[in-house]
Every structure is written in C-alpha cells, then in structure tokens.
Amino acid sequence: MTKTSITYADSGVDINRADRAKQRIKYLAHRTFTKGVVSEIGGFGGMFAIDKKKFREPVLVSSVDGVGTKLKVAFMMNFHHTVGGDLVNHCVNDIAVQGASPLFFMDYLATGVLDPDVAEKVVEGIADACRHNGCALIGGETAEMPGFYPKGEYDLAGFIVGVADKSKIITGENVEAGDVLVGLPSNGLHTNGYALARKLFFEVAHYTPESYVNDLHGKAGAELMKTHKSYWPVLRKLLDAELVHAMAHVTGGGITENLPRVLPRNLAAIVELGTWPVLPVFSHLQKIGNVPQDDMMRTFNMGIGMVLVVPAKKFNRVHSLIERSGEKSYLMGRIVKGERKVLYA
C-alpha cells in the first residue's frame, strides 16, 4: 500500500506564498522606521529605544483596537487600502488624549487563505498612516488559518505604544466647572456604528455599495469607507502649548459615553445641540431607520470626532491655534457641577 505524502500546503497553508507576502510587508515597514527602532522586521520581538533626553520621566501609554465590522464593507467592495489607516489613526487618537506621542505600532492580520495582494494593500495603508503620524511599524503577525474565516475575509487589529512625560500626562483631574467644550469635526462614521449603518443602508434602504445617494452627493460604499481621521497633528500643538485640561476621542458610545470618561466626579458636561454641523450621513441614517435621537448620540460621533475640555480663558488661543493648523473647531458646550454625565441642551 502506497502512502501519499501530505504537506502543510495541502492543509491550506502555503508557507512559500506567505514568505513572499512578508518580504513585501518588510519593505513597507522599513519605510516607517524612526531613529528609535533598534530591531529588524522578522525577529521574535520588536525593540524601540526611548529618547531619554526628550522625556525626563517617560511613561509608556498603550492601546489596542480593531476596525470592527467596517471590514464587512471593505470585503463587499474589495477595497482594502484604507482600513489600515483606520486602525492606526484610531489607536493614535486613543493615546493622544492622554498626552502621549506615538512611538511604534504592531499589527495582526488573520485570514483563512492569505491573498498576498490584499495583505499588501492592508499593510501599505498601515505603513502610510504610521508615517503620517510619526510612528514606526516595527512588527506584526500575519496568520493563515484555513477554515476559520470565510473565503475572502480577514480580521485586523493593532497595538500602539506612545510616551509622555509623567508631569504632562492628561488625566482630566484639572477639569473644573466653567471650562468650555471644543469639538473637532469628523469626516464620517470613522470606525464605529457600522453594525447599525450596514443594516440601515444594505437591508432597510436596499442600497448596494455602488448606489448613488442624493443626500450624500456620492455613493453609499464610498461614504462608509471614509478613513478614520487622525487628530494628532493638531493635538500635538495643543499639548506642547499646554492648553487643554482633557480630551475625549469620540468612538463607540458617541459623545454620550466617551466624554464622561475624562470628567472628575461631581462635574457634568452640557453639550449644546446645533452648535456644530451634523454630517449628512448621520441625518440620512436616522431618516432611513427612524432612529431615536438618543440612540444616534450613543452610536455615532454625529460629526464630532474629538472633544477638548479647555479653560475658558484659553479658548481664544486654542481656537487660533486650531485655525492656523488648517482644522475647524466648534464651541459646543461647557462644564458644570453635577453628576458625571453628558446633558444635551
């Protein structure tokens, strides 16, 4: 009886194909390297040296996140080069609100059968966003797991590490009644609320990604795939000038649940509706599903991707700096005494 040899490739994992993809990924990562990188791509771990001259009491700040079900839209459209930017920018914003400068990033890409072209597009997006944010891509994992993911699908997650001087960490402890709220605009859904958005667009309204939507002046798929915005270029300047008491990245939970995370006890935030332009996509989503206003505010960013808590006497300087940075801002409320939550007016 002749025994047939069965290889790892026969089980669905082609090591040679994966190696070719990883060589291209290595090149993309190298383009993001900063002077702090002291390791090569391909080692068991990435290494990064902190500049002790720049940071006297360095505190590392880390965060991990994914892109969520926005990936489902990417699969529908075979559109993969922006989700990497979504991932990096989300993570950069998360540590920036605590006063941290991004140092390095690592990614995790898992799929059933590795498509080198798709993997390259995803990692190229990650590398581009890393360079834009001054962050080095020093490693990651590309996992091929046959039978675990549906054909043509993958999952994507990332891990970021930044640094802040201990004395300059933003904790929100300095927030006080009388501070004002300044909102920085989003450019769309960013990476949150996609379970509801996909249901409303593709099941209730029966759009396809190619459907032109008059209210949006564009196609449904293009609207949903707008890249999560990085606020680091302007936040860095505000941090250097020591102009903010706290910052809240408006992600899952909307303004309703994210702003209280940076408030001390016995202080509340009054957010004045109508003080910023709600993007057409949110009005359209609400109209499609007759979604209650409370649900909208707790699911989507509603046009505000970052909220700054600023001492009232520093508002003019903050507004001027933001304007000179080419960004818009909106005075959208104030801090008052009360239970730690958001009150809409």
C-alpha positions in Angstrom: 0.0 0.0 0.0 1.5 3.4 -1.1 1.1 6.2 1.4 0.5 9.7 0.0 2.6 12.5 1.4 0.5 15.3 2.8 2.2 18.7 3.2 1.3 21.8 5.1 0.3 23.4 1.8 -2.2 20.6 1.3 -3.9 21.7 4.5 -4.3 25.2 3.1 -1.3 26.9 4.5 1.3 27.8 1.8 4.4 28.9 3.6 6.2 30.0 0.4 3.3 32.2 -0.6 3.3 33.7 2.9 7.0 34.3 2.9 6.7 36.3 -0.4 4.0 38.4 1.1 6.1 39.0 4.3 9.0 40.2 2.2 6.9 43.0 0.7 5.5 43.8 4.2 9.0 44.1 5.5 9.8 46.7 2.9 6.7 48.7 3.7 7.6 48.6 7.4 11.1 49.7 6.8 9.8 53.0 5.3 8.2 53.9 8.7 11.3 53.4 10.8 12.4 56.2 13.1 15.7 56.6 14.9 14.2 54.8 18.0 13.9 51.5 16.2 16.7 49.1 17.2 15.4 45.8 15.8 14.8 44.3 12.4 11.5 43.1 11.0 11.3 39.3 11.3 12.6 38.9 14.9 10.6 37.4 17.7 10.0 40.8 19.1 10.3 44.4 18.1 12.6 46.8 20.0 12.5 50.5 20.5 14.7 52.9 22.4 13.1 55.9 24.2 14.9 59.2 23.8 15.7 60.0 27.5 16.9 63.5 26.6 13.5 64.4 25.3 11.5 62.6 28.0 12.8 63.1 31.6 10.3 60.8 33.3 8.9 58.7 30.4 5.6 56.9 30.9 4.6 54.4 28.3 0.9 54.7 27.1 -0.5 51.8 25.1 -3.8 50.9 23.4 -5.1 48.1 21.2 -8.1 48.1 18.8 -9.6 46.7 15.7 -11.5 48.0 12.7 -14.7 46.3 13.6 -17.5 45.5 11.1 -16.3 48.2 8.8 -14.3 45.4 7.4 -17.5 43.9 6.0 -17.9 46.9 3.8 -14.3 46.5 2.6 -15.0 42.9 1.7 -18.1 43.9 -0.2 -16.2 46.5 -2.2 -12.9 44.6 -2.5 -11.5 47.9 -1.1 -8.6 47.2 1.3 -6.1 50.1 1.2 -7.9 52.4 3.7 -8.6 50.0 6.6 -5.0 50.1 7.8 -5.3 53.9 8.1 -8.5 53.4 10.1 -6.7 51.2 12.5 -3.6 53.3 13.1 -5.4 56.6 13.4 -7.9 55.2 15.8 -5.1 54.0 18.1 -3.1 57.2 17.7 -6.1 59.3 18.8 -6.7 57.0 21.8 -3.3 57.6 23.3 -3.0 61.2 22.2 -5.9 62.2 24.5 -3.7 61.1 27.4 -0.9 63.3 26.2 1.2 60.6 24.6 3.3 60.9 21.4 3.1 57.7 19.3 6.3 55.7 19.2 5.6 52.4 17.5 2.8 50.2 16.1 2.3 46.5 15.6 -0.5 44.8 13.6 -2.3 41.5 13.5 -3.8 40.3 10.2 -5.6 36.9 10.3 -7.3 35.2 7.3 -8.3 31.8 6.1 -6.2 31.7 3.0 -3.6 34.5 2.6 -4.1 36.7 -0.5 -0.7 38.5 -0.9 -2.2 41.4 -2.9 -4.8 42.1 -0.2 -2.3 41.7 2.6 0.0 44.2 0.9 -2.8 46.8 0.4 -3.8 46.5 4.1 -0.2 46.8 5.4 0.5 49.6 2.9 -2.4 51.5 4.5 -1.0 50.8 8.0 2.5 52.0 6.9 1.2 55.2 5.3 -0.7 56.1 8.4 2.3 55.3 10.6 4.5 57.6 8.6 1.8 60.4 8.7 1.7 60.1 12.5 5.5 59.8 13.0 5.0 56.2 14.3 7.2 53.2 13.4 5.7 49.9 12.3 8.2 47.6 14.0 6.5 44.2 13.7 3.3 42.2 13.5 1.7 38.9 12.7 0.2 37.6 9.5 -1.8 34.4 10.5 -3.2 32.0 7.9 -5.9 29.8 9.4 -7.7 27.7 6.9 -11.4 27.0 7.7 -11.5 29.7 10.4 -12.6 32.7 8.3 -15.0 32.8 5.3 -13.4 33.0 1.9 -12.1 36.5 1.1 -12.4 37.8 4.7 -9.9 38.6 7.3 -9.6 40.3 10.7 -7.4 43.2 11.5 -6.2 44.5 14.9 -3.3 46.8 16.1 -1.3 47.7 19.1 0.3 51.1 19.7 2.8 52.3 22.3 3.4 56.0 22.9 5.2 58.0 25.5 4.5 61.1 27.7 6.4 62.8 30.4 4.9 61.9 33.7 4.3 65.6 34.6 2.5 66.2 31.3 0.1 63.3 31.3 -3.5 64.4 30.6 -5.8 62.7 33.2 -8.7 65.1 33.4 -8.1 65.9 37.1 -7.7 69.6 36.2 -11.1 69.9 34.6 -13.3 72.4 36.5 -16.7 74.0 36.3 -16.5 76.8 33.8 -14.3 75.0 31.3 -15.6 75.0 27.7 -16.0 72.2 25.2 -14.4 72.5 21.8 -15.3 69.9 19.1 -13.1 68.9 16.2 -15.1 67.6 13.2 -15.1 64.0 12.0 -15.3 63.2 8.3 -17.8 60.4 8.6 -18.5 57.3 10.8 -14.8 56.7 11.4 -14.8 53.1 12.8 -17.9 53.0 14.9 -21.6 52.2 14.5 -21.1 50.0 11.4 -23.4 47.2 12.5 -26.3 49.7 12.5 -25.1 51.6 9.5 -24.8 48.5 7.4 -28.3 47.3 8.4 -29.8 50.6 7.5 -28.0 51.0 4.2 -28.0 47.5 2.9 -31.1 45.8 4.5 -33.5 48.6 5.1 -32.8 51.0 2.2 -31.5 48.1 0.0 -28.5 50.1 -1.2 -25.5 48.5 -2.8 -22.0 50.0 -2.3 -22.4 51.5 -5.8 -25.8 53.1 -5.1 -25.7 56.9 -5.6 -27.4 58.6 -2.6 -28.6 62.1 -3.3 -28.5 63.2 0.3 -24.8 62.2 0.4 -23.9 63.5 -3.0 -22.0 60.3 -3.5 -22.1 56.5 -3.4 -23.1 54.6 -0.3 -19.9 52.5 -0.2 -17.6 55.5 -0.6 -19.3 57.2 2.3 -18.9 54.3 4.6 -15.2 53.8 3.7 -14.0 57.3 4.5 -10.8 56.9 6.6 -10.9 57.4 10.4 -9.3 60.8 10.9 -6.1 61.3 12.9 -6.2 64.4 15.1 -2.5 64.1 16.2 -1.2 66.9 14.0 -3.3 69.5 15.8 -3.4 67.8 19.3 0.4 67.7 19.3 0.5 71.5 19.1 -2.2 71.9 21.8 -0.2 69.6 24.1 3.0 71.4 23.5 1.3 74.7 24.4 -0.4 73.1 27.5 -3.8 74.5 26.5 -6.2 71.6 27.4 -7.5 70.1 30.6 -8.8 66.9 28.9 -9.6 65.3 25.6 -12.1 62.7 24.6 -11.9 60.6 21.4 -15.5 60.1 20.2 -15.6 56.4 19.4 -18.1 53.6 20.2 -20.7 55.1 22.6 -20.6 58.5 20.9 -20.3 61.8 22.9 -22.7 60.4 25.4 -20.4 57.7 26.8 -16.9 59.0 25.9 -16.9 62.5 27.3 -17.7 61.4 30.9 -14.6 59.2 30.8 -12.4 62.3 31.2 -14.5 64.1 33.8 -13.8 64.2 37.5 -16.5 63.3 40.0 -19.2 65.9 40.6 -18.8 67.5 37.2 -21.1 67.2 34.2 -20.9 68.3 30.6 -23.6 70.4 28.9 -23.5 69.8 25.1 -25.4 72.3 23.1 -27.0 70.6 20.1 -26.9 72.7 16.9 -23.5 74.2 17.6 -21.8 72.1 15.0 -22.9 70.8 11.6 -24.2 67.2 11.8 -22.9 65.4 8.7 -25.4 64.4 6.1 -24.6 60.7 6.5 -26.0 60.8 10.1 -29.2 62.6 9.2 -29.7 60.2 6.4 -29.2 57.1 8.6 -31.6 58.5 11.1 -34.2 59.1 8.5 -33.9 55.6 6.9 -34.5 53.8 10.2 -36.4 56.5 12.2 -33.6 56.0 14.8 -34.3 57.7 18.1 -32.1 60.7 18.8 -30.7 59.1 22.0 -29.6 56.0 20.0 -27.9 58.2 17.4 -25.9 60.1 20.1 -24.8 56.8 21.7 -23.9 55.0 18.5 -22.3 57.6 16.2 -19.9 60.5 16.5 -22.5 62.8 14.8 -19.9 64.9 13.2 -17.5 65.4 16.2 -14.6 63.1 16.4 -12.7 64.7 19.3 -13.9 66.9 22.2 -11.4 69.2 24.0 -12.0 70.4 27.5 -10.4 73.9 27.6 -10.1 76.6 30.3 -12.4 79.4 29.2 -9.6 82.0 29.4 -7.6 79.9 27.0 -10.3 79.4 24.4 -9.2 82.2 22.1 -5.6 80.8 21.9 -7.0 77.3 21.3 -9.3 78.4 18.6 -6.5 80.4 16.9 -4.0 77.5 17.0 -6.6 75.1 15.6 -7.4 77.5 12.8 -3.8 78.1 11.9 -3.4 74.3 11.7 -6.0 74.2 9.0 -8.6 72.5 11.2 -12.1 73.6 12.1 -13.5 73.7 15.6 -16.8 74.3 17.3 -17.6 75.8 20.7 -20.1 73.2 21.7 -20.8 73.4 25.5 -19.4 73.8 29.0 -18.5 72.0 32.2 -20.8 72.5 35.2 -21.2 70.9 38.6 -23.3 67.8 38.7 -23.4 64.1 38.1 -20.6 62.8 35.8 -22.6 62.6 32.5 -23.5 64.4 29.4 -26.6 66.7 29.4 -27.9 67.8 26.0 -29.4 71.2 25.6 
